[in-house]
Each structure stands twice: as structure tokens, then as C-alpha cells.
Amino acid sequence: MPDAKLSVLCPPDPLREFVAVVARRMGADPDVAAELARHLVGSNLAGHDSHGVIRVPQYVGDADQGLIVPSARPVVARETAVAALVEAHRGFGQHSTMFALEWGMARARQHGVAMVAVRHSTHIGRLGEYVERAAADGLIGLVTVGAVGAGIGGVVPFGGRTRFLGTNPWALSVPGRTRRFVFDAATSTLAEGKVRVARAAGKPLPPDAILDSAGRPSRDAEAFYAGGALLPLGGALAGHKGYGLGLGSALLGALGMIGDGAPTLVGAAPPESTDVRGRVAGVFLEVVDPAAFGDPTRYADLVDEALAAAKRQSPAEGVAEVLVPGEPEERARARRTREGIPLPAATWAELGKVAARFGVPLPPSEPGV
């Protein structure tokens, strides 16, 4: 068993190529594999290792079980001028969601706004990757993905103790002239991927983030995977807020279920419960062109002014500066592009198993901290 305290540093370009080759050997078309690799390594670069290459072994296992179909390609199943339903066919969620976003961006440019629901999706990764793409084109982006139902996901409802919701994140981007606002967060106190990373690194979880199988608070990541659950954002005092946002996410995603009426689970593991009543899930995104409301340059200036004002606020004691959403990711991206991506030894060992299975050499690395 690798020492959980050790890590390796891997340059991003070879790591991206490694993921792409593995995906192609799993059966994905080259463009699908390239998008998956770009997304996963991009998440690592942004500092969100929970949605980075740690997911590769998971996806291999999901494909083995038929939960992911690597060769599948998304199609537009239904559309109007400003709305579409995308059928993902259980392909890699990163590719099908980007496909949906690109449809939405093109229609928003024509009509000012566009909305897309995606059905039969698999895990779609870090939502910030999609809204950053919209912001880079001067568009406002909103993406959410959610699932609810008995035994689904790993999050309890507010006041409950059994799993009922996914982590059901929301992401929103707003473009400015020199800055951009990029918000991306789960509606649970801690995203499941963060628990996965803590387990790989052998680190305790923060307090008030999970319950064990008996419904008691725990800081042991293993307790979650042994039948525990995540708590909704806000905890005992304000968990109704995370619960409401999480439930709303799934209800919007359920728009994608209207076409076929079949329950669609977004993610990997099937639910623990056989009770399908009230089970809904899906991906929903919206794109808005500021030009539909007036001068987009003036709007970009207003965004810049508001974000600059936030930066001027006095920091709290012990805090170096006030940051705006998206700034930590920009800094992590610059640092990790320069220094390499740190990966826990346990994650590296799992990637080694994938490499051996598909006959793909591991990318070069060096010892980390």
C-alpha cells in the first residue's frame, strides 16, 4: 500500500496525453477522448483534484459495469430556437455536456438566451470548466446537475439521516472586461470528490461534513464509503439552504426526463434503494448573451467595477486578501502549469494499474512533497 503522505508531481501535457490514450483504448473517439483529458487535467490545474485524473480508475470501472459507454456520442433529440434536449447515450459526461454548451452558446448568440437539458448523462466533472468556457466568449453561463430519490447520491435531506440527494452542484460565470466571476460549488458541505481525495491522501475531513452509517458526525473519510452520508450545505443551522438548492438542481435536470420518462441517474454508482418513486436526475444549462440587454462593453465594465470593489474590501484578521470567485482557480492554474500537478501516491498507484491494463506508459513524474 503506497504511503498516503507521499505524492508525485506530473507535468500537465503528458498527463493529458495519457488520459486521452486510455480513453481511446476504452473505445472513445479521438475528439471525445481529447475533451475528457482536457477537462480532467484542467480540473487538476484549477486545484480541484476531486474532479481530475483521480476519476480515471472510476470511469474504467464504470465502463466495465456498462454505466459508461465510451464509444457513445451525444445528439440533439429535440430543439426549438432557444431550447434543446440532448441525448447523451451514457457517453463520457464531459463531452456530452460540452456538446450541449456549444449548442447553447451558438443559439444564445442568435437569440440572446438558450437552455439545454441533457438526459442519460454520466458524471460530468467540474462544472466550472463549462461556465469558464462561456465566460471566455463573453457569455453568461449557468450549469447545474442533480439527482434525488431514495438511496441516490450521498447527501441527506435537511433534518434526515439517509442518502437522498447527489451533491447537486451549481456553477455560474459572468464575464467582465479584465476579470470574470466564476462560481462553482456543491450543495453539500463537502463534495464527494473531496472525500475521495482526503481518503487517498490519508487526511481527516473537516468537522460537520459527513455522518457515519449510524447517523453520527465523523471526520473519517472511510466512514462515508462504509454507509455514511454527506450533510447539506449550511449544516444544522442553515442546511435548508443547501437542501433547497440541491433539490432545485435535480428538478431542473428532470426536464431531460420528459422525453422518455425513464429515471436517469447522473454519475456512477446505482442507488442503494429499489424505491424509484420520486427519483429524478439530469443536467441543465443556460447561456445568456449580455448584448441582448444593451451594450455588452458597458456590462463588462460594470462587472469589472463590482469585482474590483470586492477586491478592495478589508480582509478579516488572519486573511491576506479578499478574493473573488474564480480567482483561486486562476492562481492554482498558473502555479501548477509551472510546477506540475501533485497527485497522491495512492492515486498514482491506481493510475499505474490503469496504465498496465491498457498498455499505456505512465507519464513522467518526480517526487512531490
N, C-alpha and C positions, 0 to 999 in steps of 0.2 A: 504494500500500500504506500503510495507516494506521501512524503511528508507534506501535510496540508499547509505548513508555514512557508514552504518554498514556492517559487514561481519562476517562469521563464519570460523573456522579452522577445517578441516576434515582430519583425517589420511588417507593415500593413500590406504591401503589394504582394509578396509571396504568400501571405496568409489568404488574401483574396483569391489568388490563383488556385491555391489548394482547395478551398471550398468550392470553387467553380468546377474543378475537375471531379471532385467527389460527386457533386450534384449531377454532372453529365453522366457519370458511370452509374448513378442511380436511375437514369433514364430521362433526365430533363433535357430539353432542347438547349442549345448554347446560349440563347438570349435569356431564357428563364434562369439558367444556372448563373449567368453573369449578374442578373438582378438580385438573386438570392445572396450571392457572395458580396456584392456591393453593399447590400442592406446589412448583413450580419457584421461585416468588418466595420462598416460605418457606425454601427451601434457601439462596437468596442472603442472606436476612435472618439466617439462622443462621450465616453466614460460610462456608458450603460452596458456593462458586461453581461447583465442579466438577459439581454436580448441579442448578444453577439454570438461568437462561434461556440459558446457553451451549448448552444441549441443543436449543433450538427449531430451529435450522437442521438439526441432525442428524435430528430427528424428521420434518421436512419431507422430507428426502432418503430416510429410511426408508419413508415413506408412498409416495413416488414409485416405490420398488422393490417395493412390496407387502409389506414387512416389518412395517409397522404398518397396521392397518385403523382409521382414525379413527372410523368410524361404529359399530364393534363394541361390544357390551355384554356384560359377564360374566353367567354364570348358574351356579347350583349344579347340578352334574351328578350328584352322588351325596352322600348325607348319612346320618349316624346322629345320635344325640342329641348327641354331642360331637366329631364329625369330619365334615369335608366336603371334597369335591373341587370346585373352582371351575374352570370352563372360561372362559378369558379371550378366546378367539376373536381373539387378536392385537390387541386394542384397546390403548389407552394403559394402560401398566402401572400408573401411579399410581392410576388409577381402579379397575382390577380388583383391585389389592392392598388398597385401602381398602375395597372391597366385601367382600373376604374377611375383613378385620379386623373389620368391623362385624358380620358373621355370627358370628365367633369371640367377640366381646365379649358379644353377646346370649346365646349359649349358655353362656359361662363364668359369667354372672350366674345362670343357671338351675342349672348342674351343677357349678360350681366350676372347670372346666377345659374348654378346647376347642382343637382343632387343625384347621388347614386347609392343604391343598396346592393350588397353582394351576398349571394346565397351559396351554400355548400363550400364555405371557406375553411381553410385550416389556419393554424397560428399565423398571424400577420406581422409579428415582430414589433419593433419600436415605432409607435405612431408618429413620433417626432420626425422621422425620416420623410413621411409623406407631406406633412404640413410645411416642412422646410423647403421641399421641392416647390410647393405652391408659392411660398413667400419669395423664392428666388425669381419667380416670374411676375412678381408684383401683385399676386392674388392672395386673398384671404382664404385660409384653408381650415376646415373643421373635420376631424375624423374621430369616430368612436366605434368600438367593437365590444359587444356584450353578450352574455348568456345568463339566463336564470332558469331555475327549476330544481326540483328535489334532487339532491345529490350532485348537482352540477358545480364545477369550479371548486374553489377552496375558500370562499368568503361566506361568513354567516350574515343573515339579515340583522339589522339593529334590534337588539333585545333577544336574539336567537343564539343557538349553540351548535347548529348543524349546517353543513355546507349547502348553500342555495344560489350563490352568485359567482360568476367569474370575477376577476379583478377589474374588468369593465372600464378600461381607461378612456380618457378624453384627451384630444390634442387640438390646439388652436394656434394658428400663426397669423400675424398681422405684419405686412411689410412696411418699412419706413424707407427713407432715402439712404441713410447710412447705417441704420440699425434695423433689427427686426425683433418682434416679440414672438417667442416660440414657447408655448406651454404644453407640457405632456405629463400626465400623471394618472396613476391608477386610482380607483375609488376605494381601494382598501388602504389601510395604514401602511402596508408594505406590499409591494408587488411580489408575486410568487417567484419570479426570476431572481429577486434579491435574496429570497430564502435559499434558492438553488446555489447562488454564488457564495453565500455565507457557509453553507454546508460544504461546498468544495474547498473553501479556504479554512475550514475548521474554526469559524468565528461565531460568537454568540449573537443572537438577534437583539435589537433594541427592545426595551420593555413595552408592554401593551400593544404588541403587534400580532401575536398568534395565541391560540388556545391549544391545549393538548387534547387527546381523544376523550378525556373526561370533562372537558369544558373549563379547565383551569389555565390561567395565564402561564406561559412558558417562554423561555428565551433560547431553547434548544431547537435548531433547525430540523433535526431528525423527528421531533415531535409532530411537526406539520405533516411529514410524509408517513407517519405512523397513525394517521387518522385524525390529526388535528385540523385546525382551520384558521384562516386569516380573519382579522377584525376589520370592519368597515372604517373608512377614514373618519376621524373625529372622536373615536374611542367612546368611552362610557358617557361623556358629556354631550358630544355633538355627532355621534355616529349616525344619526338620522340623516345627516347631510351626505355622507359618503354612500349610505344605503339608497337614498333617493336618486343620486346621480348614477349609481350603478344600475338600478332598476330602469331608469330612463334610458340608459345606453342600450340595454337589451331590447326595450320596447321599440326604439327607433330601428335597431338592427332587424327586428321582426318584420319590417316592411319587405325584406327579401324573401319571407316565407309565404307571402300571399300567393305567389305564382304556383306553388306545388303543394303547400300545406304541410309538408313534411318537416319534422323537427330538424334543425341544422345546428350542430354543435361546433362552435368555433374553438379550435385548439386541439389538444392531443387526446388525453385520456377520456374514455367514455364515462358517463355518470355512474355513480355508485348505486343510485336508486333506479328501480324499474318503473317508477311512477312518472308517466310522461305528461300528466295534466299540468298545464300552465308552463310548459317548457318552451322557451323561445330564445333565439340567438341570431346574430348576424352582424354585418359590417355596414356602417352608414357614413357617408361623407358628403360634404357640401363645399362648394367653391364659389367665391364671390369676387367679382371684379369691381374695385373701387371706382373705376371710370363710369360705372352705371349710375353713380350718385353725384357726379360732378368731376372736378379737376383732380385726377389721381396724384399729381405732383403736390398739390396743396395738402391732400390727405397724408401723403408720405411725410411731409414736413410736420404736420400735426403729430404723427406717430413719433417722429424723432424728438420733437419738443417734449412730449409726455415722458418718453423713456429717459431722456436726458435729465428731466426734473426728478425722476425716481433715483437716478444715479447721484444726484446732489443731496439727497437726504442724509442726515447724520446717522452713522451706524450705531448700533447698540454697543454697550460695553462688551469688549472681547471680540467684536466683529470688525474686520478690517475695512469693509466697504459694503454698500448696498448693491446687490446685483439685480439685473432684470432677467426674467425667464428667457432661457436660451443662451445666456452668457456663460454659464459653467460649461456647457457643451462646446462652445466655440473655443474656450481655453483648453479644455481637455483634448480637443481635436488637434490643435496646434502642437501641444506638448507630446501627444502620443505619435503624431506623424513624425516628429523629430526624434523621439527617444525609443519608440517601439511600443507595442501593445503588451501589457503584463497579463499573463494567464497563470492561474493557479496550477501547481503541479498535477493536481487531480484532473483538471480539465485537459491538460496537455497529454496525460496518460490516456484519457478517453479518446482524444483525437488520434493518438497513436494506434488504438485499436481500429478506428475507422480507416486510417491510412493503410494498415495491414490488410484489412478486409478487401479494400478496393484497389490495392496495388498502387497507391499514390504516395510518393515520398512526403514526409512531413516537411514543412518549410523550415528554413534556417532559424535558429534561435540562440539566445545566450542566457546565462543565469540571471534571474531577476533578484529583487530584494527579498 
